[in-house]
Amino acid sequence: EGPVSGEWTMENSPYNIEGPVSVEQEDSLIIHEGVRVAIRGPFPITVKGYIKAEGNEDSEILFSASNPNINWDGLDYEGANILSSEPSVYNQCIFQYGRAQSGEEYNSGGAIAVRDYNDLEFYNCTFRHNMADLPAVSFATNAGAIGLWNASPIIQKCIFYDNYALHYAGAILAYLGSSPVISDRKSVV
C-alpha cells in the first residue's frame, strides 16, 4: 500500500495490493505485459501522475480483486490532483471485480472513475464483472465499468460484459460535459 512508481514486471508478478495505492504527481508506473495486479480488499488505485500498462494478445495485464467476493475500488483519476506531462495508456488489459465505493457524489465507475481529466486512453481492454451498486441517499449509482465526469478519454476496441449499475449505465456513463471517443466497442451478453 502507499505510493508506487517505477516498473512492474512479469518476473515479480503478482503484485498484491494490501491497502490504498497511489501514483503521485509527476511519478509514473510502467506495467509490463503479463503482470497480474491482485487487490486484496476494497482499495482504490489513485492516479495523480500516469500509468502505462501495455500488454499484448498473448500476455494481457490483469487488474482484479484477489477474491471475487471482496471487490476492489477501481482506478481513480481526479483531474484537479493530476500533474503529468504524459497520458495514462492501457492496452490489452483486463479490469474485473471492481466496485464503486466512493462518497455519494462519485458513487459510480466500478473499474474506472475519472473526473475533470482527458489524458487517458484504453485500447483492446476487457471490462467484466464490475459494479456500482451501493445505494446513495442523494445521487444515483451509475456506471458499472467506467464513470466519467467532465472527462473525455479515448476508448477503442474494448469489450464490456457482465458489468452492473444499480441505476444507469452498466458499462459507461458519460456525465457533465464528457465527450469520450468510443469506437469499435463490443458488449457481450
N, C-alpha and C positions, 0 to 999 in steps of 0.2 A: 504494500500500500504506500501512498505518498507520491511525490513527484517521480516521473520516469522520463528518460531520454536515451538517445543513442540508438543501438541496433538490437533487434531481437531476431535470432537466427533459429533455423530448424534444429540445429545441433543441441540447443539449450531448451527446446520446446518440450513439454508445455510450459507456458508462463502462467502460474497460478496467482490470481489476484485475490488477496485476503482482506482488502478494505478499499475505500475510495482511492482512485488513482488520478493523477493529472499530468498533462504535458504542459509545462509552464510557458509563459510568454517568451518568445524568441528561442525556445527549445524545439527540438524535433524528435520524433520517434520513427525510425525506419523498421518496418516489419517485413521480413523476407518470406518467400513462398514456403508453404507447408507448415507455418507456425500455427500452433493452437494456443489461443488465449482463453483460459478457463477461469471464469469469475465465480468465486466461492461464496456468494451471498448477494444481497440486494444493493450492490455498489455501482456507482457510475464511473465512467472514464470521462473526465472533464478535459477538453482540449482548449488551451489558450495559445499554443504555438501551432504546430502542424504534425500530421501523421501521413506517412507514405506507406501504404500496405498493398503491395503488389504481388499477388500470387500468379499462377498460370493454370491452364486447363487441367494439368496433371497433378497440381500441388496447390490447392486453394488454401487461403488463410481462414481460420475458423475463430469467430468470436462467439462464445457460448457460456451459459451457466454450466458449472461443473455438475450440478444436479438440476435436471429439468424441473423439479418441483420447487426450487428456490431460485426464482428469476433474478437476473442482474438488472441494473438500472440504465443500461444503454450508454451511448456516446452523447455527450452534451457539448454543444458549441454555443456560446453566448458572445455575440459579436462585440459588445462593449468591453469584454475582457480579453479579446484576442489581439495579439501583436505578432504578426507573422508576415514575411515577405513572400511566402510560398503557400499555394493552396494545399489542402489536405486531399489526397487521392487514394481511393480504394478500388482495386481492380482484382477480380476473381476472389472475392471474399464471401464468406457465409456469415450472416448475423442471425442468431437463433436464441430463443428463450429469453428475450429482453422484455422488460415490463416497466412502463412509465410509472415512476414513483416520486415524482417531483411534487412541489407545492400545488395548490389548487389551480392557479392560473396556467401553469405549464404542465398539467397532468396529462400529457399526450406525448406520443412518439416513443413507442416501446423499445426500439433498437437505436433510433437516431432522433435527437431533438435539437433543432437549430433555430436560433433567434438572432435576427439582425446581422446576418452573415451570408456571404455569397461564394467565397473561395473554397468550394467543396465539390468534389467530383466522385461519382460512383459509376463504374463500368463492370458489366458482366458479374454482378453480385447477386446473391440469393438471400432473400429475407423470408424466414419461415418461423412459425410458432412464436411470434412476438405479440404483445398485447398492451392495451391501455384499457384497463377495466376497473380501476379503483374509483369508486364514486366520489365526486366532489360536490360541495354544497352550492357553490356559485357558478361553476364552469362545467361545460360538457367535457366528457372524457373521450378524446378522439385519437385517431392515427395509431393503429396497432404497430406499424413498422416505422414510418418516418413522419414526424411532425415539424412543420415549417411555419415560422412567424417572421414575416418580413425577410425572407430568405429565398434565394434563387439558385440552388445548386444545379449541376448537371447530373442527370440520372439516365444512363444509356444501357440498353440491353440487360436490364435487371429482371429477375424473376421474383414474384411475390406470391406466397401461398401460405394458407393456414395462419394468417395474422388476424387479430380480432381487436375491435374497439367497442367499448360499452355503448357509445352513441353513434359516431360517424367515422367513416374512412378507415376501414380495416388495413389498407395498405399505406396511402399517403394523404395527408391533409396539408393543403397549401392555403395559409391564412394570413390576413393582414398585410397585403402588399407583396405576397410571394408570387414569383413567376419562374418556377423551376423549368428547366429544359428537360423534358421527359421524352425519350424516343425508344422504339423497339421494346416497350415494356410488355412483359408476359405475366398474366395472372393464371395460376393453376388452381383448379378447384380441388 
